[in-house]
């Protein structure tokens, strides 16, 4: 698609593509890449509009994310690969697997969006014009507040993560890209009904692991059970004392 994209490749074996969530980057997987690389050839991507990848002024919606991922698949000649997605990365993984089942070996969904309209209030408020612009002004304070919502134990937030995400957030085009991505799928009432994945998930016949934090304040853990019911044969693991 002509968008400069940062991605990291680690390990050997079956390919696994790692997809971060809204406003995230490969940093979302920093504790997972090395362990996963012992089992897979890991491709960790900064999706367009995020991290160190380019942030053109385009529509950052789900169809675009799937087109991008399909182009990436072709460039890397991946064949079949595992898709591992956090939050909205899980939504992208699900939609991609539904549209291109021949390319999906299996799924790992971590706190995935798509199994309920319930979302954190601050995300719904950010969908409101002007209010969202004020709420998403890049600052260390805002990044720290976001991470305290995501992490169950704020004391476990690595200080370097705050600096890294703040650096990405203040880069040109980052704020607009995140707001466009958010508003393409979220309103004051929650996730758009068009992004609920129940029926598409039922059509998937892939090995699937669903992982969720018991204390997820972004997408409540009740959605994990809905995901397990929708995806036949899926395994569910809920981590106690764990956030998003």
SULWO-V263341 format. One record per pair of residues at least 24 apart in sequence whose C-alpha atoms are under 8 Angstrom apart, sorted by the first residue. I is the first residue (numbers start at 0). J is the second residue. If there is no record, write none. Layout:
<<I | J> <I | J>>
This chain:
<<0 | 67> <0 | 70> <2 | 47> <2 | 52> <2 | 53> <2 | 55> <3 | 47> <3 | 52> <3 | 53> <4 | 44> <4 | 45> <4 | 46> <4 | 47> <4 | 51> <4 | 52> <4 | 53> <5 | 44> <5 | 45> <5 | 46> <5 | 51> <5 | 52> <6 | 42> <6 | 43> <6 | 44> <6 | 45> <7 | 41> <7 | 42> <7 | 43> <7 | 44> <8 | 40> <8 | 41> <8 | 42> <8 | 43> <9 | 33> <9 | 36> <9 | 40> <9 | 41> <9 | 42> <10 | 36> <10 | 37> <10 | 38> <10 | 39> <10 | 40> <10 | 41> <11 | 36> <11 | 37> <11 | 38> <11 | 39> <11 | 40> <11 | 41> <12 | 38> <12 | 39> <12 | 40> <13 | 38> <13 | 39> <13 | 40> <13 | 80> <13 | 81> <14 | 39> <14 | 40> <14 | 41> <14 | 42> <14 | 77> <14 | 79> <14 | 80> <14 | 81> <15 | 39> <15 | 40> <15 | 41> <15 | 42> <15 | 80> <15 | 81> <15 | 82> <15 | 83> <16 | 41> <16 | 42> <16 | 43> <16 | 44> <16 | 80> <16 | 81> <16 | 82> <16 | 83> <17 | 41> <17 | 42> <17 | 43> <17 | 44> <17 | 82> <17 | 83> <17 | 84> <18 | 43> <18 | 44> <18 | 45> <18 | 46> <18 | 82> <18 | 83> <18 | 84> <18 | 85> <18 | 88> <18 | 89> <18 | 91> <18 | 92> <19 | 44> <19 | 45> <19 | 46> <19 | 84> <19 | 85> <19 | 86> <19 | 87> <19 | 88> <20 | 84> <20 | 85> <20 | 86> <20 | 87> <20 | 88> <20 | 89> <21 | 86> <21 | 87> <21 | 88> <21 | 177> <21 | 180> <21 | 181> <22 | 49> <22 | 50> <22 | 168> <22 | 177> <23 | 49> <23 | 50> <23 | 164> <24 | 49> <24 | 50> <24 | 51> <25 | 50> <26 | 160> <48 | 172> <48 | 173> <48 | 176> <48 | 177> <49 | 167> <49 | 173> <49 | 176> <49 | 177> <50 | 164> <50 | 167> <50 | 168> <51 | 167> <54 | 171> <54 | 172> <54 | 173> <54 | 176> <55 | 172> <55 | 176> <56 | 172> <56 | 175> <56 | 176> <57 | 176> <58 | 179> <58 | 180> <59 | 176> <59 | 177> <59 | 179> <59 | 180> <59 | 183> <60 | 179> <60 | 180> <60 | 183> <60 | 184> <61 | 91> <61 | 183> <64 | 91> <65 | 91> <65 | 94> <65 | 95> <68 | 95> <69 | 95> <78 | 102> <79 | 103> <79 | 104> <80 | 104> <80 | 105> <81 | 105> <81 | 106> <81 | 107> <82 | 106> <82 | 107> <83 | 107> <83 | 108> <83 | 109> <84 | 108> <84 | 109> <84 | 111> <85 | 109> <85 | 110> <85 | 111> <86 | 110> <86 | 111> <86 | 112> <86 | 243> <87 | 111> <87 | 112> <88 | 112> <90 | 196> <93 | 196> <93 | 200> <94 | 199> <96 | 203> <97 | 199> <97 | 200> <97 | 202> <97 | 203> <100 | 203> <103 | 205> <104 | 205> <104 | 206> <105 | 205> <105 | 206> <105 | 207> <106 | 205> <106 | 206> <106 | 207> <106 | 208> <107 | 207> <107 | 208> <107 | 209> <107 | 210> <108 | 207> <108 | 208> <108 | 209> <108 | 210> <109 | 209> <109 | 210> <109 | 211> <110 | 209> <110 | 210> <110 | 211> <110 | 212> <110 | 215> <110 | 218> <110 | 220> <110 | 223> <110 | 243> <111 | 218> <112 | 218> <113 | 190> <113 | 194> <113 | 195> <113 | 196> <113 | 197> <114 | 195> <114 | 196> <114 | 197> <114 | 222> <114 | 223> <114 | 225> <114 | 226> <115 | 190> <115 | 195> <115 | 222> <116 | 188> <116 | 189> <116 | 190> <116 | 191> <116 | 192> <116 | 195> <117 | 189> <117 | 190> <117 | 218> <117 | 219> <118 | 189> <118 | 190> <118 | 216> <118 | 217> <118 | 218> <118 | 219> <119 | 216> <119 | 217> <119 | 218> <122 | 181> <122 | 185> <123 | 185> <123 | 186> <123 | 187> <123 | 188> <123 | 189> <124 | 186> <124 | 187> <125 | 178> <125 | 181> <126 | 178> <126 | 181> <126 | 182> <126 | 185> <126 | 186> <126 | 187> <127 | 186> <127 | 187> <131 | 178> <132 | 174> <132 | 178> <135 | 174> <136 | 174> <137 | 165> <137 | 168> <137 | 169> <137 | 174> <138 | 165> <138 | 169> <139 | 165> <148 | 216> <148 | 217> <148 | 242> <149 | 215> <149 | 216> <149 | 217> <149 | 242> <149 | 243> <150 | 241> <150 | 242> <150 | 243> <151 | 214> <151 | 215> <151 | 240> <151 | 241> <151 | 242> <151 | 243> <152 | 241> <197 | 226> <197 | 229> <198 | 229> <200 | 226> <200 | 229> <200 | 230> <201 | 229> <201 | 230> <201 | 231> <202 | 230> <203 | 230> <203 | 231> <204 | 230> <204 | 231> <206 | 232> <206 | 233> <207 | 232> <207 | 233> <207 | 234> <208 | 233> <208 | 234> <208 | 235> <208 | 236> <209 | 233> <209 | 234> <209 | 235> <209 | 236> <210 | 235> <210 | 236> <210 | 237> <210 | 238> <211 | 236> <211 | 237> <211 | 238> <211 | 242> <211 | 243> <212 | 237> <212 | 238> <212 | 239> <212 | 240> <212 | 241> <212 | 242> <212 | 243> <213 | 237> <213 | 238> <213 | 239> <213 | 240> <213 | 241> <213 | 242> <214 | 239> <214 | 240> <214 | 241> <214 | 242> <214 | 243> <215 | 241> <215 | 242> <215 | 243> <216 | 242> <216 | 243> <217 | 243> <218 | 243>>
